[in-house]
Amino acid sequence: MSVQHDIRFFADLPFRTVSGMAISPTVRLDMKRTTIAILILSCVCGYAFAQTPALYVPSTTSVAKELPPAAILTGSPPPEFRLPLFSSEQRAVTEPIVQRPRVGMNRPLLGDALKIGEWIKDAGGQVHWRLRIKAEGATGIRIHFAYFSVGSGKVWIHDGTGIDQVFGPYTGKGWFGDGEFWTEMVFGDFIDLEYSPEKPIEVLPFQITEIFQYWIGTLDKPAVSMDSIATDCFLDAVCYDNRPYIHSEALATVYLMMPDGFACTGTMINDRNSANSRYLLTAGHCINSESNARGLLVVFAYNTDSCIGNFAGWGYQLNPRRLPQVSGATLLKWSVHFGSSSGTLVFDAPDFAFLQLSQQPPAAFIYSGWSWPTNIGETLYSVSHPRNLPNAYARGLVTANLVDDFFLTSMVEGRADHGSSGSGIFDGNVHLRGVLSAGSNKANVSACTESSNEHSFTRFSSIYPQISQWLDKDSTSLDKTPPQLTITSHYDGQTVSGAPITLSGTGTDAGLGDSGISSVTVNGIRANADTSSSANTANWSRTFLLSNGANTITVIAKDNSSNQNATMVTITINLSIPPPPPTSTYHVFPQVVDGQSGGFSYISLITITNLTGVSASCSLSGLPVSRFTLEPIQTIPSNSTLVNGTSGKGFFTLYCSQPVQASLSYFSIGPDDTTFSMATVFSAPPITYATIPVFSGIGWRYGIAIANTNASTISVNLYLNTSKGQLMSTTVQIAGRSQYVGFVDQLLNLPSAAGLNIFEVTSASPFSVTALLFDGAVFTTIVPATRP
């Protein structure tokens, strides 16, 4: 029979925002404290399975901090995009699994937000882009980047000074190499974003899908009082700093804030080789998804500057702006079993999450050691963040074994509480013995008022077998078997007619070491959704453009073992681009554009080539004669080309006495007369059926223009066959001698998920159609497949 235990005790609260203290990029460690930490690391012995702790100290090499240039160029603030206050209903959202009060919330960013940003030039002519995002009532802001691909360009976030609270520069494709990541947090009610491109561009190579708005504390009070709840039982860990093992355990303890708005405690943990591997251990009920791991914010050295005794009536005198941060981690292994009722944990599986941080922090800290077994009556020590406090100390006695994977500890000095979830409990040699999983009191009841001081810990001895492949890198039992890699969307030797394709497939290490998948690359670029844990499957995909002819594509999957075993699959996909249409005496162009919008000019250029041996007399019709910049009747000599522009809007037809080739080129010209985008379309013959591939879920848009050259109105049927097998349709009426122009997503409801959909145009009466593919403001030609 399974055992269930209430874990609402550890309803996780983050630290509160305060202001008014000096900001420092690293934790302040004096020589005495660092020496104590080093001394204790040399005194560990006597455990057959023990691993010693290790001190990590950032490089002391003096490197000038690269500051964002735009904030230094001008004293004026950037253009501001403002988000209104949260409503009380929005703030009332609760955690669905356990009762953990939120400290903030994700807010989607409107698609036009980035358009408010401005470009400025420095003295050397280098351009820089900047924007301020302000959220009313926020006390901290993080940004969620998507489609981030800046190459050697640089992006920063900061607090408006360009000197304090500066994070970045972010380059390439971000932390994980796939263009999607969360930034660190800038404390305050706004965040400044700056971008310096590697070369002049017109479209930003990133999107911001959402921000995280932190709302704990206030901006106008340097000391924020605790909620009306007893805190006198919580002991400041700095007061016990003269005990070397407590000092080291505090340096191994980190504060965790998840992107969905609640917080826990975690422990940095050493591997067998002390290789500075950035491993982090916390509770599985804190982080049980890859998205939470990738968006994790890890805060180091969250402790007081000097001993204050207990935290009775303590106001938040710490400024989180000075605390070192690391954003993003990879979830390597996790385990937890939630019960059927909200807020319960079933004690038939260990409760832990094992992660690797995206980078080392700019701070000194300890990688905790580890050992087992844990015996009844043994004294152990806890450092955690109960009730959102800085590092708090507690001492406990192991009182009982609770099923196979858990033990109970009764705190005889100090307490743990909500926010302590995932914290470590240690012996006097800085060996981690367990991870805090559950307690007894509810979210609105302080542990200081509870008679029971027993807390449930997951044994490290139950966690170790599941993470030993990372901790014991020299073990002969390491995973040496490569994972399984399968391409499901395409096959070797396949011929396609569309240049953009989405290559997809699966990767798994199930039965091959169960190490999970750490990455899948397609021709050296990380695929989307390319990671998995343990025996799970990664359903990866990547969309890219093919070149005409044979394309060799190499896909490599690596497992999550320390060996990084790899499997490679290579296939060839052939792109066959249809040749230009043959010469003809009759041509139809369904769309001609001109005019201005948003500072950009749009023009169309007509090209007519006569390669016959005699002159061709050509007439243009469909647009009013006054709208053409050339006469409607033209004579084109043998072996000659006519190139001219038109200011017409709509469609036109071309009839010549001799077969000619004809094309229409579209140009988008920026305010500085620089060509921003262009594409060429050939004439569109009268047809009754056309189809084009439409990719959804990747930010592309498809524009179509349908011309009716008949004298009477026609009905045109539009269909969308989705990648999920759904069929959607609509009908448009097009009057005689007129056209219909629009985007596919305005006509039919495109799926939000990435996939290949088929768009079809049919009619009982002949029509002409052309199509363009838009990626932001950049466009290119789409060649419909047609039949008469």
C-alpha positions in Angstrom: 0.0 0.0 0.0 1.4 3.4 -1.0 1.9 6.1 1.7 0.8 9.6 1.0 2.1 12.7 2.9 1.0 16.3 2.7 3.7 18.4 1.0 1.8 21.7 1.2 4.1 22.5 4.1 6.7 23.4 1.5 4.6 25.8 -0.4 7.5 27.5 -2.0 8.0 31.3 -1.6 10.7 33.3 -3.3 12.8 36.1 -1.8 11.2 39.6 -1.6 12.4 42.6 -3.7 14.2 45.3 -1.9 16.3 48.3 -3.0 18.8 50.8 -1.8 22.0 48.8 -1.5 25.2 48.7 -3.6 25.3 46.2 -6.4 28.1 43.8 -6.9 28.4 41.1 -9.6 30.0 38.5 -7.2 29.4 37.3 -3.7 31.6 38.9 -1.1 33.8 36.4 0.6 36.5 37.5 3.0 39.8 35.5 3.3 38.9 34.1 6.7 35.7 32.5 5.5 37.2 31.2 2.3 40.1 29.7 4.3 37.6 27.9 6.6 35.8 26.5 3.6 39.0 25.1 2.1 40.2 23.6 5.4 37.0 21.6 5.9 37.3 20.2 2.5 40.5 18.5 3.4 39.1 16.7 6.5 36.6 14.3 4.9 37.3 10.6 5.4 35.9 7.2 6.4 33.0 6.7 4.0 33.2 3.9 1.4 30.8 5.7 -0.9 31.6 9.3 0.1 32.6 12.1 -2.2 34.3 15.2 -0.8 33.0 18.7 -1.3 34.9 21.1 -3.5 35.2 24.9 -3.6 34.6 26.7 -6.9 36.1 30.2 -7.3 35.6 32.2 -10.5 38.6 33.2 -12.5 40.4 36.2 -11.1 41.6 37.2 -14.5 40.7 40.9 -15.0 38.3 41.1 -17.9 36.7 44.5 -18.7 32.9 44.2 -18.4 31.3 44.8 -21.8 28.5 47.3 -21.3 25.6 47.9 -23.6 26.5 50.9 -25.8 23.2 52.5 -26.4 22.6 53.4 -22.7 26.0 55.1 -22.7 25.4 57.1 -25.9 22.4 59.0 -24.7 21.0 60.0 -21.3 17.4 59.8 -22.6 15.3 56.7 -21.9 14.4 54.4 -24.9 10.9 54.2 -26.3 8.6 52.4 -23.8 6.2 49.6 -24.2 3.9 49.5 -21.1 1.9 46.6 -19.7 -1.0 47.5 -17.3 -1.5 46.4 -13.8 -2.5 42.8 -13.2 -6.2 42.4 -12.2 -7.0 40.8 -8.9 -8.4 37.8 -10.9 -5.1 37.4 -12.7 -3.1 37.5 -9.5 -5.5 34.9 -7.9 -4.2 32.0 -10.1 -3.2 29.1 -7.9 -0.7 26.3 -8.3 -2.7 23.2 -9.6 -0.5 20.5 -8.0 0.4 21.8 -4.6 -0.6 25.0 -2.7 2.3 27.2 -3.4 1.6 30.9 -3.5 2.8 32.6 -6.7 5.3 35.4 -6.6 4.7 36.5 -10.2 3.2 35.4 -13.5 4.0 35.1 -17.2 2.6 37.8 -19.4 2.4 37.4 -23.2 4.0 40.3 -25.1 1.9 41.7 -28.0 3.3 41.2 -31.4 3.7 44.9 -32.1 5.7 45.6 -28.9 9.1 45.3 -30.6 8.0 47.8 -33.3 8.2 50.6 -30.7 11.9 50.2 -30.4 14.3 52.7 -32.0 17.5 52.6 -33.9 20.3 55.0 -33.0 23.9 55.5 -34.4 27.1 56.0 -32.5 30.0 58.2 -33.6 31.5 55.4 -35.7 28.2 54.8 -37.6 27.4 51.6 -35.8 23.6 51.2 -35.3 22.1 50.0 -32.1 18.4 49.2 -31.3 16.8 49.7 -27.9 13.4 49.3 -26.1 12.1 49.7 -22.6 9.4 47.2 -21.3 7.6 48.5 -18.3 5.1 46.4 -16.3 3.0 48.4 -13.8 3.4 47.0 -10.3 6.4 44.7 -11.1 9.3 44.4 -8.8 11.3 42.3 -11.2 11.2 41.4 -14.9 12.6 38.5 -16.9 12.4 38.1 -20.7 11.6 34.9 -22.7 13.3 35.0 -26.1 12.2 32.9 -29.0 13.6 32.6 -32.6 16.8 34.2 -31.2 19.6 34.1 -33.8 21.9 37.2 -33.6 25.1 35.6 -34.8 28.0 37.6 -33.6 25.6 40.5 -32.8 25.0 41.2 -29.1 21.9 41.7 -26.9 21.8 43.0 -23.3 19.2 43.6 -20.7 19.8 46.1 -17.8 18.1 48.4 -15.3 18.4 51.6 -17.4 21.9 52.7 -16.3 23.7 50.3 -18.6 26.1 49.7 -15.8 24.2 48.2 -12.9 22.2 45.0 -13.2 23.6 44.3 -16.7 23.1 40.8 -18.1 24.6 39.7 -21.4 25.7 40.1 -24.0 23.7 37.2 -25.4 25.0 36.0 -28.8 24.4 33.3 -31.3 21.2 31.3 -30.5 21.3 31.7 -26.7 22.0 29.4 -23.7 20.9 26.1 -25.4 21.8 26.9 -29.1 18.2 26.6 -30.2 17.0 30.2 -30.1 14.8 29.9 -27.0 15.7 30.8 -23.5 14.9 32.9 -20.4 17.1 35.8 -19.2 18.1 36.7 -15.7 15.9 39.0 -13.7 16.3 42.7 -13.6 14.8 44.0 -10.3 12.4 47.0 -10.8 9.3 47.8 -12.7 11.0 48.0 -16.1 13.7 46.4 -18.2 15.8 47.9 -20.9 16.6 45.8 -23.9 19.5 46.6 -26.3 20.8 45.0 -29.5 23.9 45.8 -31.5 23.8 43.8 -34.8 26.9 42.5 -36.5 25.8 44.3 -39.7 22.9 46.7 -40.6 19.5 44.9 -40.7 15.9 45.9 -40.9 14.2 43.0 -39.0 15.1 42.0 -35.5 16.5 38.4 -35.4 14.5 37.5 -32.3 11.1 37.6 -30.8 9.9 38.0 -27.2 6.9 35.7 -26.6 6.4 36.7 -22.9 7.9 38.3 -19.9 7.8 37.1 -16.3 6.6 39.7 -13.9 7.7 39.4 -10.3 5.4 41.1 -7.8 6.8 40.4 -4.3 7.8 43.4 -2.3 7.4 47.1 -3.2 9.6 49.5 -5.1 9.4 52.4 -2.7 10.3 50.6 0.5 13.9 49.6 1.2 12.7 47.2 3.9 9.7 45.0 3.3 8.1 43.6 6.4 7.4 39.9 6.7 3.8 38.7 6.3 1.9 38.4 9.5 3.3 35.0 10.3 5.6 33.8 13.1 9.3 33.8 12.0 11.1 33.8 15.4 12.0 30.0 15.1 14.1 30.6 11.9 17.8 31.0 12.6 20.2 33.1 10.5 22.8 30.7 9.1 25.5 33.4 9.2 25.4 33.3 13.0 26.8 29.7 12.7 29.5 30.6 10.2 32.2 29.8 12.8 31.3 26.2 12.3 33.2 25.4 9.1 30.7 22.7 8.0 27.7 25.1 8.3 29.6 27.8 6.3 30.3 25.3 3.6 26.8 24.0 3.5 25.4 27.5 3.2 27.8 28.1 0.2 26.4 24.9 -1.4 22.8 26.1 -1.0 21.0 28.0 -3.7 17.6 29.7 -4.1 15.5 28.5 -7.0 12.8 30.4 -8.9 10.8 28.5 -11.5 9.4 30.3 -14.6 5.8 29.4 -13.6 6.2 31.6 -10.5 7.2 29.7 -7.4 10.4 29.0 -5.6 12.4 26.2 -3.9 15.8 25.5 -2.4 18.5 23.4 -4.0 22.1 22.2 -3.5 25.1 22.3 -5.8 26.6 18.8 -5.8 30.1 17.5 -6.6 30.9 14.7 -9.0 33.6 12.1 -8.4 36.2 14.0 -10.3 35.4 17.5 -8.9 35.1 18.6 -12.5 33.0 21.8 -11.8 30.1 20.1 -13.7 27.4 22.6 -12.6 25.2 19.9 -11.1 22.2 20.9 -9.0 20.0 18.7 -6.8 16.5 19.6 -5.6 13.1 18.1 -5.1 11.2 16.5 -8.0 8.0 18.2 -6.9 9.9 21.5 -7.4 11.1 20.9 -11.0 9.5 18.1 -12.9 9.5 19.3 -16.5 12.2 20.4 -19.0 10.4 23.7 -19.5 10.8 24.5 -15.8 14.4 23.5 -15.9 15.2 25.6 -19.0 13.5 28.6 -17.4 15.0 28.2 -14.0 16.6 31.1 -12.2 19.3 30.1 -9.7 20.3 32.7 -7.1 23.6 32.2 -5.2 24.7 33.6 -1.8 21.3 34.6 -0.6 22.4 35.2 3.0 22.6 38.2 5.4 25.8 40.2 5.6 26.1 39.7 9.3 24.5 37.7 12.1 21.0 38.9 13.1 20.2 36.0 15.4 16.7 34.8 14.6 14.3 36.4 12.0 11.7 37.6 14.5 10.1 40.7 12.9 12.9 40.8 10.4 12.4 43.2 7.4 14.1 42.4 4.1 17.3 44.4 4.3 19.0 42.5 1.5 19.0 43.9 -2.0 18.6 41.0 -4.5 20.2 43.2 -7.1 23.6 42.3 -5.7 23.0 38.5 -5.8 24.7 36.4 -8.5 22.3 34.7 -10.9 22.3 31.9 -13.4 19.4 31.4 -15.8 18.6 28.1 -17.4 19.4 24.4 -16.7 19.0 21.0 -18.3 16.9 18.4 -16.5 19.1 15.3 -16.5 17.0 13.1 -14.2 13.9 13.4 -12.0 11.4 11.4 -10.0 8.3 12.2 -8.1 4.9 10.5 -7.5 2.0 12.9 -6.8 -1.1 11.5 -5.2 -4.7 11.8 -6.5 -5.6 14.6 -4.2 -4.0 18.1 -4.5 -0.9 18.6 -2.3 0.0 15.0 -1.6 3.1 13.0 -2.3 3.1 9.2 -2.6 6.1 7.8 -0.9 6.8 4.9 -3.3 9.4 6.7 -5.4 12.2 9.1 -4.6 11.4 12.8 -4.8 14.3 14.6 -6.6 15.4 16.6 -9.7 19.0 16.5 -10.9 20.0 19.3 -13.3 23.0 20.9 -14.9 23.2 24.7 -15.0 23.7 26.5 -18.3 26.9 28.2 -16.9 28.9 28.8 -13.8 27.9 31.8 -11.7 30.1 34.8 -11.1 30.5 33.8 -7.5 32.4 31.5 -5.2 30.4 28.5 -3.9 30.7 25.0 -2.7 29.9 21.8 -4.6 28.5 19.6 -1.7 29.9 16.2 -1.0 27.6 13.2 -0.5 27.6 9.9 1.4 25.3 7.3 3.0 23.9 5.4 5.0 21.7 7.6 7.3 21.1 6.1 10.8 18.4 6.6 13.4 19.6 9.0 16.1 22.2 10.7 13.8 22.6 14.5 13.9 22.2 16.3 10.6 22.2 19.9 9.6 19.9 21.9 7.2 20.4 25.1 5.4 17.4 26.4 3.4 15.1 29.3 2.6 12.0 28.9 4.8 9.3 31.5 4.3 11.4 33.3 1.7 14.2 34.1 4.2 18.0 34.2 3.5 20.0 31.1 4.4 18.5 29.7 7.6 20.1 27.1 9.8 18.4 24.1 11.5 19.8 21.0 13.3 17.9 17.8 13.5 17.9 14.2 14.7 17.0 11.3 12.4 14.0 9.7 14.2 12.6 7.0 11.9 12.8 5.3 8.5 9.8 6.1 6.3 9.5 3.3 3.7 12.5 2.5 1.5 13.3 5.9 0.0 12.6 8.4 2.9 13.6 9.1 6.5 12.1 11.4 9.1 14.1 14.1 10.9 13.0 16.1 13.9 14.4 19.6 14.1 15.7 20.4 17.6 17.2 23.7 16.7 15.8 26.0 14.0 13.1 25.0 11.5 12.3 24.4 7.9 9.1 25.6 6.2 7.5 26.7 2.9 10.3 27.5 0.5 12.6 24.9 2.0 11.5 22.2 -0.5 14.4 20.6 -2.2 17.0 21.8 0.3 19.8 19.4 1.4 20.4 18.0 4.9 24.1 17.3 5.7 26.4 15.6 8.1 29.3 17.4 9.8 31.6 16.7 6.9 29.5 18.6 4.3 28.1 15.3 2.9 24.6 15.5 1.6 22.4 12.8 3.1 19.0 13.7 1.8 16.7 16.1 0.0 13.7 17.8 1.8 10.4 16.5 0.4 7.5 17.1 2.8 6.3 18.5 6.1 3.1 18.9 8.1 1.8 22.4 8.2 -0.3 24.3 5.7 0.7 27.3 3.6 -0.9 29.9 6.0 0.5 28.2 9.2 4.0 28.9 10.3 6.3 26.0 11.3 7.1 28.1 14.4 3.6 27.4 15.7 3.5 23.7 15.0 4.1 21.1 17.7 5.4 18.6 15.2 8.9 19.4 13.8 9.4 16.3 11.8 10.2 16.6 8.1 10.5 13.9 5.4 13.7 13.6 3.4 14.4 11.6 0.3 17.5 9.5 1.0 20.5 10.3 -1.1 21.2 6.6 -1.2 18.0 6.2 -3.2 18.8 9.1 -5.5 22.4 8.1 -6.2 21.7 5.0 -8.4 19.7 7.1 -10.8 22.4 9.9 -11.2 25.6 7.9 -10.7 26.3 7.9 -14.4 27.0 11.7 -14.1 28.6 11.7 -10.6 30.9 8.7 -11.2 32.4 9.7 -14.5 35.3 7.2 -14.1 33.1 4.2 -13.4 33.4 1.2 -15.7 29.6 0.9 -15.6 29.2 4.2 -17.6 26.8 4.2 -20.5 28.8 3.4 -23.6 25.8 2.6 -25.9 24.7 5.2 -28.5 21.0 6.2 -28.6 18.5 5.3 -31.2 17.8 7.9 -33.9 15.0 7.8 -36.4 14.0 10.2 -39.2 10.2 9.9 -39.6 9.3 12.8 -41.9 11.5 12.0 -45.0 13.4 9.2 -46.5 16.8 8.8 -48.2 16.6 9.8 -51.9 13.2 11.6 -51.6 12.5 14.3 -54.1 10.5 17.4 -53.0 9.3 20.5 -54.9 9.2 22.9 -52.0 12.4 24.6 -50.7 11.4 24.8 -47.0 11.0 21.5 -45.3 10.5 20.4 -41.7 12.7 17.4 -41.0 11.5 15.5 -37.9 12.0 12.3 -36.1 12.6 10.7 -32.7 15.5 10.0 -30.4 15.6 7.7 -27.4 18.1 6.0 -25.1 15.5 3.6 -23.7 17.2 0.2 -23.1 20.5 1.7 -24.3 21.6 3.1 -21.0 18.5 5.1 -20.2 20.6 8.3 -20.1 18.1 10.4 -22.1 18.9 12.6 -25.1 21.1 15.7 -24.6 20.9 17.0 -28.2 19.9 16.4 -31.8 21.6 18.4 -34.5 20.6 18.7 -38.1 23.7 19.8 -40.2 25.2 21.1 -37.1 22.3 23.2 -35.8 20.2 22.1 -32.8 16.7 20.9 -33.5 13.6 21.9 -31.6 12.5 19.7 -28.7 15.7 17.7 -29.0 16.1 16.6 -25.4 14.6 13.9 -23.2 15.3 12.4 -19.8 16.0 8.8 -18.9 14.1 6.4 -21.2 11.8 9.1 -22.6 11.6 10.0 -26.3 12.7 13.3 -27.8 10.3 14.3 -30.7 12.7 16.6 -32.5 12.2 18.8 -35.6 13.9 21.5 -37.6 12.7 23.6 -40.5 15.2 24.9 -43.1 15.6 25.7 -46.8 16.9 23.3 -49.4 19.1 24.2 -52.3 18.1 23.1 -55.8 19.4 19.6 -56.6 20.8 17.1 -54.1 21.0 18.0 -50.4 23.0 15.9 -48.0 21.5 16.1 -44.5 23.3 14.8 -41.4 21.5 14.2 -38.2 23.4 13.5 -34.9 21.8 12.5 -31.6 23.8 12.4 -28.4 22.7 10.8 -25.2 23.0 12.4 -21.8 25.7 10.1 -20.4 29.1 11.5 -19.6 30.4 9.7 -22.7 28.0 11.7 -24.9 27.5 8.6 -27.0 26.3 9.6 -30.5 24.3 8.1 -33.4 24.5 9.7 -36.9 22.1 9.2 -39.8 22.7 10.8 -43.2 20.1 11.1 -46.0 19.9 12.8 -49.3 16.8 14.9 -50.3 16.5 16.2 -53.8 14.9 19.6 -54.5 13.4 19.9 -57.9 12.3 23.4 -58.6 9.9 23.7 -61.6 11.4 25.5 -64.6 10.1 28.9 -65.6 6.9 28.8 -67.7 7.4 28.7 -71.5 7.1 31.7 -73.6 3.6 32.7 -74.5 1.6 35.3 -76.2 -0.7 35.7 -73.2 0.3 36.5 -69.6 -1.6 37.2 -66.4 -0.2 38.9 -63.3 -2.7 38.6 -60.4 -1.1 41.3 -58.2 0.8 44.5 -58.8 1.8 46.6 -55.8 2.9 50.2 -55.2 2.7 52.8 -52.5 4.1 53.4 -49.0 3.6 51.9 -45.5 5.5 52.4 -42.3 8.2 54.4 -44.1 8.7 51.7 -46.7 8.0 52.1 -50.4 6.7 49.2 -52.6 7.1 49.1 -56.4 6.6 46.5 -59.1 8.9 46.1 -62.1 7.7 44.6 -65.4 10.2 42.6 -67.6 9.2 41.4 -71.1 11.7 39.6 -73.3 11.2 38.9 -77.0 13.6 36.2 -78.3 11.8 35.6 -81.6 13.1 36.8 -84.9 10.5 39.5 -85.4 9.1 42.4 -83.4 6.3 41.8 -81.0 3.4 44.2 -80.5 2.2 43.9 -76.9 -0.8 45.4 -75.1 -1.3 45.7 -71.3 -4.8 45.8 -69.8 -6.6 45.3 -66.5 -5.3 48.5 -64.8 -6.4 52.0 -65.8 -4.1 53.4 -68.5 -3.3 56.3 -66.2 -1.8 53.9 -63.6 0.9 52.5 -65.9 4.3 54.3 -66.1 4.6 52.9 -69.7 2.2 53.2 -72.6 -0.4 50.4 -72.8 0.8 49.5 -76.3 4.5 48.6 -76.7 6.6 47.3 -79.6 9.4 45.1 -78.5 12.0 44.5 -81.2 13.5 41.0 -81.9 15.9 39.8 -79.2 15.1 42.7 -76.9 13.9 43.2 -73.4 11.6 45.8 -72.0 12.0 46.7 -68.3 9.7 49.3 -66.8 7.9 50.1 -63.5 4.2 50.5 -62.8 2.4 52.4 -60.1 -0.7 50.3 -60.6 -2.6 48.4 -57.8 -4.5 45.3 -58.8 -3.8 42.9 -61.6 -3.1 43.2 -65.3 -2.9 41.0 -68.5 -0.3 41.1 -71.3 -1.1 40.1 -74.9 1.7 40.0 -77.5 1.7 39.2 -81.2 4.7 37.0 -80.7 5.5 34.6 -77.8 7.5 36.4 -75.1 8.7 35.7 -71.6 7.3 38.0 -68.9 7.9 38.4 -65.2 7.0 40.9 -62.4 9.4 41.8 -59.6 8.4 43.2 -56.3 10.6 45.5 -54.3 10.4 46.8 -50.7 12.6 49.9 -50.2 13.4 51.4 -46.8 13.4 55.0 -45.7 17.1 55.3 -46.5 16.5 54.0 -50.1 18.0 50.6 -49.2 16.3 47.6 -50.8 14.9 45.6 -48.0 13.3 42.7 -49.8 12.5 41.6 -53.3 11.0 38.6 -55.2 10.1 37.8 -58.8 7.0 36.0 -60.0 6.2 34.6 -63.5 2.9 35.0 -65.2 0.0 32.9 -63.9 -1.9 31.1 -66.7 -5.7 30.5 -66.3 -6.2 27.3 -64.3 -9.0 25.6 -62.3 -6.8 24.1 -59.5 -3.7 25.1 -57.6 -2.0 23.9 -54.4 0.8 25.2 -52.2 2.5 23.8 -49.1 1.9 25.9 -46.0 4.1 25.4 -42.9 2.4 26.4 -39.6 3.8 27.1 -36.1 7.1 28.6 -37.2 6.1 32.3 -37.8 5.8 32.3 -41.6 2.8 33.8 -43.5 1.6 33.0 -46.9 0.0 35.6 -49.2 -2.1 34.7 -52.2 -3.5 36.8 -55.1 -6.3 35.4 -57.3 -7.3 37.2 -60.5 -10.6 36.8 -62.3 -10.1 37.8 -66.0 -13.6 36.7 -66.8 -16.4 39.2 -67.4 -18.7 37.7 -64.7 -18.3 36.9 -61.0 -16.7 33.5 -60.1 -16.8 31.4 -56.9 -13.4 30.1 -55.7 -13.2 27.3 -53.1 -10.3 27.3 -50.6 -9.3 24.2 -48.6 -6.7 23.5 -45.9 -5.7 19.9 -45.2 -3.8 20.1 -41.9 -0.9 18.0 -40.7 -3.3 16.5 -38.2 -5.7 15.2 -40.9 -8.3 18.0 -40.4 -10.0 19.6 -43.4 -11.1 23.3 -43.4 -12.7 25.2 -46.2 -14.2 28.6 -47.2 -15.4 30.3 -50.4 -14.7 33.7 -51.9 -16.6 35.5 -54.6 -14.5 37.5 -57.1 -16.2 39.9 -59.3 -15.4 40.1 -63.1 -12.2 41.7 -64.1 -11.0 41.9 -60.4 -8.9 40.1 -57.9 -8.8 38.8 -54.3 -5.6 39.4 -52.2 -5.1 38.1 -48.6 -3.1 35.9 -46.3 -3.9 32.2 -45.8 -4.2 32.6 -42.1 -6.8 35.3 -42.6 -8.9 32.9 -44.6 -8.6 29.7 -42.6 -7.6 28.9 -39.1 -4.0 27.6 -39.3 -2.9 25.1 -36.6 -0.6 26.6 -33.9 1.6 23.5 -33.8 4.5 23.2 -36.3 3.6 21.0 -39.3 3.1 20.8 -43.0 -0.4 21.7 -44.3 -1.7 21.6 -47.9 -3.6 24.7 -49.2 -5.8 24.2 -52.3 -7.6 26.6 -54.6 -10.3 25.3 -57.0 -13.1 26.7 -59.1 -15.3 25.7 -62.0 -14.2 28.8 -63.8 -10.7 29.7 -64.8 -8.6 31.9 -62.6 -5.0 32.9 -62.2 -3.1 32.7 -58.9 0.3 33.7 -57.5 1.7 33.4 -53.9 4.4 34.8 -51.7 6.0 33.5 -48.5 6.6 36.1 -45.8 9.0 35.8 -42.9 8.4 39.0 -41.0 8.8 41.8 -43.6 11.0 39.6 -45.9 9.2 37.8 -48.7 10.0 35.3 -51.4 8.2 33.5 -54.2 6.1 30.4 -53.7 5.4 28.4 -56.9 1.9 26.8 -56.8 1.5 23.4 -58.3 -1.3 23.8 -60.9 -3.4 22.0 -63.5 -5.6 23.4 -66.2 
